[in-house]
Amino acid sequence: MTDVPKLEPVTFRPIGVIRTPFTATLGMPIQATAAVGVPGWIDLDPDLAAGLVDLEGFSHLILLYHLHRITAPRLTVTPFLDDRSHGIFATRSPARPNPIGISTVRLIAIVGSTIEIEDVDMLDGTPLLDIKPYIPAFDDRDDARIGWFTERLDRLPETRADARFEDQPRS
């Protein structure tokens, strides 16, 4: 095992803002698959609109975004779908060392630099970092193991966010 070199900070500039019906985390769906049909849209930076060429041919998009209301990372968490603590990297918890979220949403339409989407599970005003087309041949794995989630996925449809990851000062 080699020593990890000192890593320099990385800075990203949001490419747009995600608009959703959720102004608070309390009661939100915790994953996009539990938010089927929930409408939203992306206000993309108009200077980046040329990057949308040919995107309308895809049914789903992978969104990478900044979890802008997370104030304190944690290395262990009790996630929404379980009653026991897990390491942060074995969860989809938002309280990450780098608060980056990922969701697969349905593409509805593109009008100028506005992208209409469904299946949104993020807060209104979330800064968008990137958009990638969802491609099953690239993104699905038939032999994937899902660890502790195996016994918890039945809870997903009715599980909603609570305040467990809010109002924690960042250390």
N, C-alpha and C positions, 0 to 999 in steps of 0.2 A: 504494500500500500504506500502510495506517495503522499507527501504533504500537500495540502491544498494551498496554492499561492493566495496571497492577499488579493481579494477581488475588489475591483473599483466599482463604485455605484453606477447603475445604468439608469438613464432618464428617458422616459417616453413622453411624447406629446399626443394627447388624445386626437383621434381623427374625426370624432363626432360625439354626439350625446344620444343615449338611449332614453326614449320616452315611454313610460308605462303607467298603468293605473295605480301603482303602489308608491305611496308617499312615506310609508313607514314599513319596517320589516315585520312587525307584529301581524300575524295572520297570512303572510305571503306564502305561496307555494315554495317548496325548498329546492325543487328541480324543475327544469322545463317540461319533463314528461308528466309532471303533476299540474301543469299550467296549460293544458291543451285548449286552444281556442282563445286564450287571453291575448287581446290585441295590444300592439305597441308600434312604435316606429323609431327609426334612427334618423336624426338630423345630422347628415354627414357634412363635413367641411366642404363647401361648394368647390373649393380649389382642388378637391380630390375626386370630383364627379366622373372624370374620365376613367378612373379606376373601376367604375361600375359596368363598363362595357362587357357584354356577354354574361353578366351575373344572373340576368333574368331566366336563363336556361336551367338554373338549379332550383330544386324544391326546398332545400334546407341550407342554412348557413351556420357556421360555427363562429360565435362571437367571443372575443377575448376582451375583457373589460377590467377597469380598476374598481375594486370594492371600496369606494370612496368614503364610506361611513365606518369602516373598521378602524378603530383607534389603538388596539393593542393586540399584537400577535401572541399566540400561545403555542407551545410545543405539544401539549396534550389538551384534548377537548372531549367533552361528552357531546357527540353530534346529535342532531335532531332525531335520527332514526334509531338511537340506541340509548341504553340506560347506564352504560359504562364508558369509562375514558379510553381513548385511543390516541396514538401519535397523530399529530396534525397531518402528516403526509399519507396516512391511511384513511383519511376522511375527505369529504368535500366541504368541510367547514370553511366559513369565510375568514376566520381569524388567523390568517396565514402570515409567515414572515414577509412575503411579498403578496399583498392582497390583490391577487389576480383571479378573476372569475372566468368561467367558461360555460357557455350554454349553446345547445343546438336548437335553433328556432326555425320556424317555417317562413319562407319568403312568400309574401303575398303580391307585392307590386313594387316597382321602382318608378318614382315620378321625380325627375330632375335629380336632386341630391337627397331626396327623402326616400327611405326604404321602409315600406310597410311590412310588418312581421307579425307572427302569432307565436304563442307558447312562451311568453315572456315570464321570467322568474327573477327579474332584477328590479332594483328601485328606480323610480323616475329620476332622471338627471344623471344616471350613471355614465361616467366617461368611457367611451369606446376606444379600445387600443388597436383592434384589428378585426377584419372579417375574412373568413376563409370559406370556400364552398365545402359543404359536406359531401363526401364521396364514399359510399358504403364500401367499395373495394379497398379504400385506403384506411377507413376509420373503424370498420367492424372487425372483430376477431372472433371466429367461431370457437376457439379453444381458450378464451379468456376465463380466468378465475377471478372472483370478486370478493375474496376474503370474508370478513365478518358481515358484509352486506348480504351474503347468501341467505341468512336467516332473518333479515330485516326488511327486505324490499317489499314485503306485503304491507308494511306500514306507510309506504310512500304516498298513496292516493289521499289519505286523510291527514297526513302530517303537515303542519304549517309552522312557519317560523315563530319563535318567541323572542324575548329580549336577551337571551343568554350571551350574545356576542356584541351587545351595544354598550355604550358609555363606559368603556374600559380605556383608561389613559394609555397611550403608546409609550413603551419603555425605551 
